[in-house]
Amino acid sequence: MDLAAAHTDAHDIDLAAVELRKVAPNAGSYVSESNYFNRSWQSEYWGNNYSKLRAIKTKYDPDGLFFVHHGMGSEDWSADGFTRLA
């Protein structure tokens, strides 16, 4: 894997996303075809529903068995999904 190229690509995606937000601010996003590195994923993918959805997930999946990148509670896990963070 070319790590330098990956970082460059991620940066270019971030720049493109900034330009898109200028044209369509608060337009939302579709999780399955989204920017993997989106830092505002809770609000952009889930909007005002995030906290309610997170509470439901915590109730029915307290151990985080069902984990997905940029899903409810995923900020509690390492980027690779193997380690639960403190």
VENWO-V167785 format. One record per residue. SS is DSSP state (A for helix, B for strand, O for the rest). PSI is psi as a letter, one per 20 degrees, with the letter a starting at -180 (none if undefined). OMEGA is omega in whole degrees, -180 to 180 (* if undefined). Layout:
ss=SS psi=PSI omega=OMEGA
ss=SS psi=PSI omega=OMEGA
This chain:
ss=O psi=p omega=178
ss=O psi=n omega=-175
ss=A psi=h omega=180
ss=A psi=g omega=178
ss=A psi=h omega=179
ss=A psi=g omega=178
ss=A psi=g omega=178
ss=A psi=g omega=179
ss=A psi=g omega=179
ss=A psi=g omega=178
ss=A psi=g omega=179
ss=A psi=h omega=177
ss=A psi=g omega=177
ss=A psi=g omega=179
ss=A psi=g omega=179
ss=A psi=g omega=180
ss=A psi=h omega=177
ss=A psi=g omega=179
ss=A psi=h omega=178
ss=A psi=h omega=179
ss=A psi=h omega=176
ss=A psi=h omega=-179
ss=A psi=h omega=-177
ss=O psi=m omega=-180
ss=O psi=q omega=178
ss=O psi=k omega=-178
ss=O psi=i omega=-177
ss=O psi=a omega=-176
ss=O psi=r omega=177
ss=O psi=o omega=-170
ss=A psi=g omega=-175
ss=A psi=i omega=179
ss=A psi=l omega=-173
ss=O psi=r omega=176
ss=O psi=o omega=-178
ss=O psi=h omega=-175
ss=O psi=j omega=-178
ss=O psi=o omega=-179
ss=O psi=i omega=-179
ss=O psi=k omega=-172
ss=A psi=h omega=-179
ss=A psi=g omega=-177
ss=A psi=h omega=-176
ss=A psi=h omega=-180
ss=A psi=h omega=-171
ss=A psi=i omega=177
ss=A psi=b omega=-179
ss=A psi=i omega=-178
ss=A psi=i omega=-172
ss=A psi=g omega=-175
ss=A psi=h omega=179
ss=A psi=g omega=179
ss=A psi=h omega=178
ss=A psi=g omega=179
ss=A psi=g omega=178
ss=A psi=g omega=179
ss=A psi=g omega=180
ss=A psi=h omega=180
ss=A psi=g omega=-173
ss=A psi=i omega=179
ss=O psi=m omega=-174
ss=O psi=h omega=-179
ss=O psi=i omega=179
ss=O psi=k omega=179
ss=O psi=g omega=-179
ss=O psi=n omega=-175
ss=O psi=p omega=174
ss=O psi=q omega=179
ss=O psi=p omega=-178
ss=O psi=k omega=174
ss=O psi=r omega=-179
ss=O psi=p omega=176
ss=O psi=j omega=-177
ss=A psi=i omega=177
ss=A psi=i omega=178
ss=A psi=j omega=-176
ss=B psi=q omega=176
ss=O psi=r omega=-177
ss=O psi=h omega=180
ss=O psi=i omega=177
ss=O psi=j omega=-177
ss=O psi=i omega=-174
ss=O psi=p omega=175
ss=B psi=p omega=-179
ss=O psi=q omega=-178
ss=O psi=none omega=*
